[in-house]
Amino acid sequence: MPFSRRQILAGTLGAISLPALAASKLSVEPIRDLVIVGAGAAGLTAACLAAEQGVKRILILESEPLIGGSSLICGGFWAVSGTRLQQNLGVSDNDAAFFDDILEVGAHQNDPSLVRAFIENNRAQYDWVNRKGVLAQTLAPGAGTLRAHVFDARQLIARLYRLTQNYGVEIRTGKRVRNIVTDSEGRGVRGVETDSAFFPARAVLLACGGFSRNKAMLTKYSPQMRFVSTIAAQGCRGDGIIMAQKLGAGLADMQWLQASYAFLQNPTTIADMTFVNYHGGIIVNKEGRRFVDESLPYKLIAREVLKQSSARSFIVFDERIRRISERQPIDQRQWFRVPMASASTLAQAAPAYGIDAQTLTQTVANYNRAVLRGEDAHRGPISVNGGRLLCIEQPPLHILPVTLCLLGTYCGIKINARAQVLREDNKPIPRLWAAGEVTGGFHGASFIMGTAFGKAQTFARIAALDIVQTLREM
């Protein structure tokens, strides 16, 4: 006796409410082994790895017209420890040091099991990308140990896309997922819904980014963030978090939502970010006084900036530091186009931004004396010039007004070390995984430069391999 498509789906999906699907007038798609929500680095990586392990019916649903998500607009920094590139450049680093640094920068608010899972899989994923023909160009100077490997993010996305096509992965753009479907018998996720269709699946991976574009969510978790600009992808609306919460998923790190430092006024891309403070510039407030260790991670600096009057700050540096900065990866820009005040003395430049000229002049004089004595206690070493601090003295002297920007939210769905989505009681929601910016728990209170881009790909690897094993056992 032949079975109808409806009967086959009913048998496959168990106790899903098919009448409810019919009442909603959704079309029913063929069942997939894996449906991935989001076509950024995490989603594309997971699809490739799952396909390599033999998973056949893979579908990626992307809400936006183009693939790539926030990965396309990031700096391409991927923090990895113990690589050959580090060794070739004389950088001493290891996994244990990286593990400790992540926890320290995260103020030990991170989930150690997630950090450990990241460390154990991160270099393997980095090596996998290398084998696919995408190589790091150099290491980016910044805060702490040199471990931020600089990739061309667009090249990486393009390569991942080509691999998905070689593996027969189907990608549909302009398909915003609105709901995760579960059965009524507690056996877990059975698929997802868009506005027009139900996509049954044996496994679902959420890789759809954060919520930088959702003002209501930003205001809910950190009211001051609604006034901070963002360059995040348009699809970062918090869809994955909202849908997972409806299933009882827990959240992590929401209290640590914060912006990044330092961006030029009215930023539109990651190219509007500057690391000149890591190359020798000092940071002052509107009163012309220093207030923060300039070597701290840019999220921690941003936190201190928000405490200043009008949340305003400026980076002060000289021509020598500017020339050093423009040779570094993040600052390879046409500096003559950057709006800033430049003059032979700070007293001449300060009035352009209403900074007290006398105070600023004295601040820089005190700093220069401390540098010459080798005893400045207000900041750590810089990431160039052998780590040696530089006096700010070679004209023209520059004052650069900078602002804060929300690169991403870096908090979200609670997961375990297998990238399974967890309920508030820490029990996994069967057949549901998450990777990338949609997740929380890994970064804690702040993050090391390059761990966000690295986390997306590394936890995509963890999720993909766990999904493969789960599908084999089903």
VOBA-416508 format. One record per residue (C-alpha): residue in one letter; x negated, y, z. Coordinates in steps of 0.2 Angstrom, whole numbers, plus 2048, in hexadecimal, padded with zeros to 3 digits. Example, Ala and Ser with C-alpha at 12.3 -4.5 7.8 and 13.67 -1.06 7.14 Angstrom:
2
A7C27EA827;S7BC7FB824;
//
This chain:
474
M800800800;P7F88117FB;F7F681E808;S7F9830806;R7EC83D809;R7F6843819;Q7F6831820;I7E382F81D;L7E083F826;A7EB83B834;G7E282A836;T7D1833835;L7D5842840;G7DE83984E;A7EB843857;I7E985384E;S7FA85C84C;L7FC85A83A;P80E86183A;A806871842;L7FA872833;A809870827;A81387D830;S80588982E;K80488681B;L7F288381B;S7EB87880D;V7E1869814;E7D086680D;P7C785580B;I7BE85081B;R7AC85581D;D79E84D828;L79885E82D;V7A086F82C;I79487E830;V79B88F834;G78F89C82E;A78289C820;G7738A5829;A76289D82D;A76A89283A;G77888B82F;L76E889820;T76088082A;A76C874832;A774870822;C76386C81A;L75D861828;A76D85882A;A76D854817;E75B84E818;Q761842825;G76E83B81A;V77E84581E;K78784680E;R79785180F;I791862816;L79A872814;I795883819;L7A289081C;E79C8A281B;S7A88B181F;E79E8BE815;P79C8BF802;L7898BB803;I77F8AF80D;G7718B3819;G7798BC828;S76E8C5834;S75F8BB82E;L75F8C581E;I75C8D5828;C7518CF836;G73E8D2836;G73A8C0832;F7308BE843;W7308AC849;A7278A9859;V71E899859;S710893864;G700889860;T70088B84D;R6F2889841;L6F589C83C;Q6F28A184E;Q6E289684F;N6DC89E83E;L6DE8AF846;G6D68AB856;V6E68AB860;S6E68A086F;D6F7899873;N70088A878;D71288387C;A71088488F;A70C89688E;F71A89A882;F72689188D;D72189B89C;D7218AB893;I7338A888D;L7398A589F;E72F8B48A5;V7368C1898;G7478B989B;A7458BD8AE;H7488AA8B1;Q75A8AC8AC;N7588A089D;D75E88F89D;P74D88589F;S754876896;L757881886;V746889887;R73E878888;A74887187A;F743880870;I73187E873;E73286B86F;N73986E85E;N73487F859;R72387B851;A72A86C848;Q737877840;Y72A88483C;D720877834;W72F87082A;V732882823;N71F88281E;R721872815;K72F87980B;G724886804;V728895810;L71889B819;A7158A9826;Q70C8B8820;T7038BD830;L7068C0842;A70F8CF848;P7078DA855;G7138DD863;A7168DA876;G70C8CB87D;T7038BD875;L7028BE862;R70F8B085D;A71C8B9852;H7198B2841;V71E8BD833;F7298B5826;D7328BD817;A7448BA81D;R74B8BB80C;Q73F8AF805;L7448A3813;I7568A5810;A7548A37FD;R74A893800;L75788B80C;Y76588F800;R75C8867F2;L7598777FD;T76C877801;Q7708767EF;N7638697EC;Y76B85E7FA;G77D8617F3;V78386C802;E7928767FE;I793888803;R7A2893802;T7A18A5805;G7AF8B180A;K7B68A3815;R7B98AA826;V7BC89C833;R7CB8A183F;N7CD892849;I7C588284F;V7D187384F;T7D086585D;D7DB85685F;S7E785486D;E7DF845875;G7CF84D87B;R7C484586E;G7BD856868;V7BC861859;R7C485B849;G7C186A83D;V7C387C83A;E7D0888832;T7CE897827;D7DD8A2822;S7E2896814;A7DB884818;F7D7877825;F7C686F823;P7C585E82C;A7B4859832;R7AB84C83C;A7A0859843;V7A086C844;L791878847;L79488A84B;A786895844;C7908A5841;G7868B284A;G7898BE859;F7958CC85C;S78B8DC858;R7998E284C;N7A78DF859;K7A98EF863;A7B78E886E;M7AB8D9874;L79C8E5876;T7A78F0881;K7AD8E188B;Y79C8DB88F;S7918EB88F;P79B8FB88D;Q78B905889;M7888FA87A;R796902871;F78C91286F;V77D909868;S77B907855;T7788F684D;I7718EF83D;A7788DE83F;A7818D5831;Q7938D982E;G7988C7832;C7938C9844;R7A48CB84C;G7A38BE859;D7AE8B1850;G7A58A2856;I7A58A8868;I7B88AC868;M7BC89B860;A7B189186C;Q7B989A87B;K7CA895876;L7C4883878;G7BD887889;A7AB88A885;G7A0892891;L7968A288E;A7848A6893;D7798B6894;M7888C2891;Q7828CD89F;W7718D0896;L7788D7886;Q76C8E5882;A7658F0873;S7548F086C;Y7468FD86B;A740907860;F74A90C851;L74A91C846;Q759927847;N76891F83E;P76190E83B;T76790382C;T75B8F582B;I74D8ED835;A7418F782B;D746906836;M73E8FE845;T72D90484B;F7208FC856;V71590B857;N71690A86A;Y70E8F986A;H70090085F;G6FB90E86C;G70A91B86C;I71191F87D;I724921881;V72B931889;N73C93788E;K74494888A;E73B950899;G72A94A891;R72693D89E;R72292B89C;F72E91F8A4;V72A90D89E;D71C90189A;E71A903887;S7148F1885;L7248E988B;P7308DF880;Y73B8EB876;K74B8E687F;L7438EA890;I73E8FB88A;A74F8FE883;R7568FA894;E74C90889C;V75091488E;L762913892;K75E9198A4;Q75792A89D;S76093A89A;S76B93888B;A762927888;R75693187D;S74392D87B;F735931870;I72492886B;V71593386C;F70592E862;D6F7936858;E6F2934846;R6E6926849;I6F491C852;R6FF920843;R6F3919836;I6F0909841;S703907842;E70690982F;R6FB8FA82C;Q7058EE837;P7138E3830;I7228EB839;D71C8FD835;Q7178FC823;R72190A81E;Q71F91B815;W71B925825;F71C93581D;R72F93381B;V73292F82D;P73A93E836;M72F944844;A72695384B;S713954847;A70796284C;S6F5965851;T6FB966863;L70A95F86D;A70E970873;Q712974861;A71C96485D;A72696286D;P73397186A;A73996885B;Y74295C867;G745967876;I73795E880;D72F96788D;A71E96B885;Q71496E895;T71A95E89D;L71795488D;T70595B88B;Q70195689D;T70894589B;V6FD94188C;A6EE949894;N6F093E8A4;Y6F292F898;N6E293388F;R6D993489F;A6DF9248A5;V6DA91B894;L6C9922895;R6C791B8A7;G6CF90B8A1;E6DB90B8AF;D6EC9108A9;A6F89068B4;H70890B8AA;R70790089B;G6FF8EF895;P6F38EE887;I6F78F2875;S6F88E5868;V6EB8EC85C;N6D98F385E;G6D48E4868;G6E18E8875;R6D88F887A;L6E390787E;L6E0917873;C6E0929878;I6ED934870;E6E2942869;Q6DE942857;P6E994F84E;P6F6950847;L6FF94A857;H710942854;I72194285D;L72D935856;P73F93585C;V74692385E;T75691B862;L75D90A868;C7658FD85C;L76E8ED85F;L7658E0854;G7708D285B;T7798CD86A;Y76E8BE870;C77B8B787B;G78B8AC879;I79089A879;K78988F886;I78088087F;N775872885;A76486C87F;R76D862871;A77587286B;Q78686B870;V793878875;L797877888;R7A787A891;E7A78858A0;D7A48758AA;N7958728A0;K79D863897;P79A862885;I7A9865879;P7A885586E;R7A385885C;L79E86B85E;W78D87285D;A78688485C;A77688C857;G76F89D854;E7758AE85B;V7868A785F;T77E89E86E;G7788A487F;G76D89D88D;F75D89C884;H7568AE885;G75C8B3897;A75A8C589C;S74F8CA88C;F7458C187E;I7348C0877;M7328C7865;G7358BA858;T73F8AE863;A7508B385C;F74C8AE84A;G74389F850;K75189A85C;A75D89A84D;Q75388E843;T74D883851;F75E880859;A76587D848;R75886F847;I75D868858;A770869853;A76D861842;L764852849;D770850857;I77F85184B;V776844840;Q77483884F;T78683B854;L78D837843;R783827842;E78B822853;M79D82684E;
//
